[in-house]
Structure formats: C-alpha cells, structure tokens
Amino acid sequence: MGPALMKPGLILVRHAPVADRYRGLCYGQSDIELGPIGARRSRELVESLAALPVDRVVHSGLWRTWFLAEQLGERLGLPALRFDALRERDFGRWELRPWDELHREHGDAMLKVVSEPGAYRPGGGETTFEMRDRVLEWFRKLPRAGLTIAVTHGGPIAALSGTLRQLPVAVWLDLIPPCGECVQIELKRVV
C-alpha cells in the first residue's frame, strides 16, 4: 500500500473479489458475497490497514464492504459505520445480468454512462452524476481531522477521485482500482 499516510486523510478501499459465480455479471448494488480469495484478501488488508493511525472505519452497507470494515473495526476497537452513499451505482434492471448479454442488447448505448452522465440511467437505475453527487455529499460531511478508511466500490472511488482531480467523466473508468486495492485522498479540498 505504500508509505504510511499522515493525518488527516482518507483511504478508499475497493472491496475484495466477489465469489466466482458473480464474475461477468453486473452486480451494482446487489448484496453479494465475497469468494474465498476475497475473504483472504480482506484479512490481508486488515493486517496492513490496522498498522495505520485510523480514526474512523466506514463502509457502504453491502456485505462485500462490511466484511472488511467490520474486521478492521474490531481489530482497532472502532465501530464500522454504514453510509449508504458509498454504495455502487444502482444499475436497476441490469443487476445480476451478464455484461455480455447487456452489451448484445444495448451495444454502444452503454457508453452513455460517460457521454450523457447527467441523463443516462443504465437499466433504469441512477445516472453517473447522481452517483457522484451522493458520494460527494458524504465526502463534504466527512470530518477533516484524522484518518478515515472507507470500504466502498469502484464507481464511487472513480467518481470521487475524478471529481477531486477535476478530470472528465470519460477517464473515470481508468480510476477504478482492482478489487482489494486502495486509493489515498488528501483532505484539503472541499468540493
């Protein structure tokens, strides 16, 4: 994870890998479990994150984030607090359907999540900007003192990182870390 973070700060942790049966599916806000690899990666993350001067542990409320946050909180003697704003994008009717099938049905229209971020609702779910706005609202309320570990999802991590870096939505997909990886945010700027 690199050098120890100096306070204040925020470490966004993308949940560890989910169970194999969900690979290739659009799972969004569906509450699915980790696989054995994900459980092991979560325990490894607890070991490394527990060495930091953590003040708060938060998660999205979905099991795949709660698992790591709860273990870390127990290890540190801190509550693992739930914030629904940290959930993955709501993909509506697309959830738990294969990405390949969705692409066959919708083709390049799927690219509207980037080209029409304020209007396009994949599967009737939420727009890219609606997801961004709820994550930013959470971020604005985050205490600026101390270190927060937020166990969340790829979409919220990309939206927050991209917005804070003032990057166009078109590059946000590149900001999604692999499952079980961390992104460090300095708490200087309020957007």
Secondary structure, DSSP 8 states (H G I E B T S, - for coil): --S---SSEEEEEE---B-GGGTTEE-TT----B-HHHHHHHHHHHHHHTTS---EEEE-SSHHHHHHHHHHHHHHT--EEE-GGGS----GGGTTEEHHHHHHHHGGGGGHHHHSTTT--GGG---HHHHHHHHHHHHHHS-SSSEEEEEE-HHHHHHHHHHHTT--GGGGGGG---TT-EEEE-S----
